Amino acid sequence: MKIVAVIPAYNEEPVVGSVVLAARPFVSEVVVINDGSNDRTAERALEAGAVVYTHVINRGLGASLATGIAAALNRGADVLVTLDADGQHDPAEIPKFVEAIESRGVDAVIGSRLLASKEHMPLRRRLYNYVGNVLTYLLFGIWTTDSQSGFRAFSRTGAKRLELRTNRMEVSSEFLKEIHDKRIAFCEIPCSVRYTDYSMAKGNNFFVGVATAGKLILRRLMS
């Protein structure tokens, strides 16, 4: 079985190398999408052993994940796992995602921070996540405990059915729209999260959240 980790990265020079190194023992390949970074993100990822695809300009999280999923499929992935480049996710948990696909007969697995311990999740993040859950349910008819999770896995069959059209942060909810509309069997599993000053500084603010909500509503109206 070929397992490919897909890591979108924009200006993640300080941490992307360590994330790649941490993921490599648990996957066949690590694919990093360098999304128009203006630092040494691509170099650090290459030094750590990743295969790097580069967007000439910054296109956003959604576009990077679409590029990464297509690349993983082209490279023969049987299972692909997406995770963030800022070190929030623990790559040692990747085998849990692969095992869930194999044992539960599903084609998609969403890692939920809310099914694990909540004590290390800042209140602001929990609030944003709940709003995202409600909005995703109202717009797309699918409920999860962590709609904004970046830690997820797909079988080859499931990944090939995805049609991602959004370019930026709204892609997290769009994954669930695709799962719902394409009737892709899925489950949630607990995943841990590690918040640092670095990862918190990278997070969304209120205005980004409002813009994301507006794009999701537009996506629903256009579908």
Residue pairs with C-beta under 8 A, 6 or more apart in sequence:
1 78
1 79
1 98
2 28
2 29
2 75
2 76
2 77
2 78
2 79
3 26
3 27
3 28
3 77
3 78
3 79
3 80
3 81
3 94
3 98
4 27
4 28
4 29
4 30
4 31
4 72
4 75
4 77
4 79
4 80
4 81
5 23
5 26
5 27
5 29
5 30
5 31
5 80
5 81
5 82
5 83
5 91
5 94
6 31
6 33
6 65
6 68
6 69
6 71
6 72
6 80
6 81
6 82
6 83
7 16
7 19
7 20
7 23
7 30
7 31
7 32
7 33
7 45
7 50
7 68
7 82
7 83
7 84
7 85
8 32
8 33
8 35
8 61
8 64
8 65
8 68
8 82
8 84
8 85
9 16
9 32
9 33
9 34
9 35
9 37
9 41
9 45
9 64
9 85
10 34
10 35
10 36
10 37
10 41
10 58
10 64
10 85
11 37
11 38
11 39
11 41
12 19
12 37
12 41
12 44
12 85
12 86
13 37
13 39
13 40
13 41
13 44
14 198
15 85
15 86
15 87
15 198
16 32
16 41
16 44
16 45
16 48
16 85
17 44
17 45
17 47
17 48
18 48
18 87
19 83
19 84
19 85
19 86
19 87
19 91
20 30
20 32
20 45
20 48
20 49
20 50
21 48
21 49
22 90
22 91
22 92
23 30
23 83
23 91
23 94
24 30
24 48
24 49
25 91
26 91
26 92
26 94
26 95
27 81
27 91
27 94
28 77
29 51
29 72
29 75
29 77
30 45
30 48
30 49
30 50
30 51
31 50
31 51
31 52
31 53
31 68
31 71
31 72
31 75
32 41
32 42
32 45
32 50
32 51
32 52
32 53
32 85
33 52
33 53
33 54
33 55
33 64
33 65
33 67
33 68
33 71
34 41
34 42
34 45
34 52
34 53
34 54
34 55
35 55
35 58
35 59
35 60
35 61
35 63
35 64
36 54
36 55
36 56
36 57
36 58
36 59
37 58
41 85
42 52
42 54
45 52
46 52
51 71
51 75
53 67
53 68
53 71
55 63
55 64
55 67
59 167
60 167
60 168
60 169
60 171
61 167
61 168
61 169
61 171
62 164
62 165
62 166
62 167
62 168
62 169
62 170
62 171
62 174
63 167
63 168
65 82
65 164
65 171
66 164
66 171
68 80
68 82
69 80
69 82
69 154
69 159
69 162
69 164
72 80
72 159
73 80
73 156
73 159
73 160
77 156
77 159
78 155
78 156
79 97
79 98
79 101
79 153
79 154
79 155
79 156
80 153
80 154
80 156
80 159
81 94
81 97
81 98
81 151
81 152
81 153
82 150
82 151
82 152
82 153
83 89
83 91
83 94
83 150
83 151
84 150
84 151
84 199
86 198
86 199
86 202
87 194
87 196
87 198
87 199
88 150
88 193
88 194
88 195
88 199
89 111
89 150
89 151
89 191
89 192
89 193
89 194
90 191
90 192
90 194
93 111
93 151
93 191
93 192
94 153
96 189
96 191
97 109
97 111
97 151
97 152
97 153
97 189
98 153
100 106
100 109
100 153
100 187
100 189
101 107
101 109
101 153
101 154
101 155
104 187
105 185
106 155
106 158
106 185
106 186
106 187
107 154
107 155
107 157
107 158
107 161
107 184
107 185
107 186
108 152
108 153
108 154
108 155
108 158
108 175
108 179
108 184
108 185
108 186
108 187
109 152
109 153
109 154
109 186
109 187
109 188
109 189
110 144
110 146
110 149
110 151
110 152
110 175
110 176
110 186
110 187
110 188
110 189
111 146
111 149
111 151
111 152
111 188
111 189
111 190
111 191
112 144
112 145
112 146
112 149
112 188
112 189
112 190
112 191
113 121
113 129
113 146
113 149
113 191
113 192
113 193
114 121
114 126
114 129
114 145
114 146
115 145
115 146
115 188
115 189
115 190
115 191
116 190
116 191
116 192
116 193
117 192
118 126
120 193
120 194
120 195
121 193
121 195
122 195
122 200
125 195
125 203
128 148
128 204
128 209
129 146
129 147
129 148
131 209
131 213
132 147
132 148
132 172
132 173
133 143
133 144
133 145
133 146
133 147
133 148
135 173
135 213
135 216
136 142
136 143
136 144
136 147
136 173
136 176
136 177
136 216
137 143
139 173
139 177
139 216
139 217
139 219
139 220
140 173
140 176
140 177
140 180
140 181
140 220
141 180
142 176
142 177
142 179
142 180
144 176
144 188
145 188
146 188
147 172
147 173
147 176
148 172
148 173
149 172
149 191
150 172
151 191
152 175
154 162
158 184
158 185
158 186
161 178
161 182
161 184
162 175
162 178
162 182
163 178
164 171
164 174
164 175
164 178
165 174
165 219
166 174
166 215
166 219
168 212
168 215
169 204
169 208
169 212
170 212
170 215
170 216
170 219
173 216
174 216
174 219
177 219
177 223
178 184
179 186
181 223
204 212
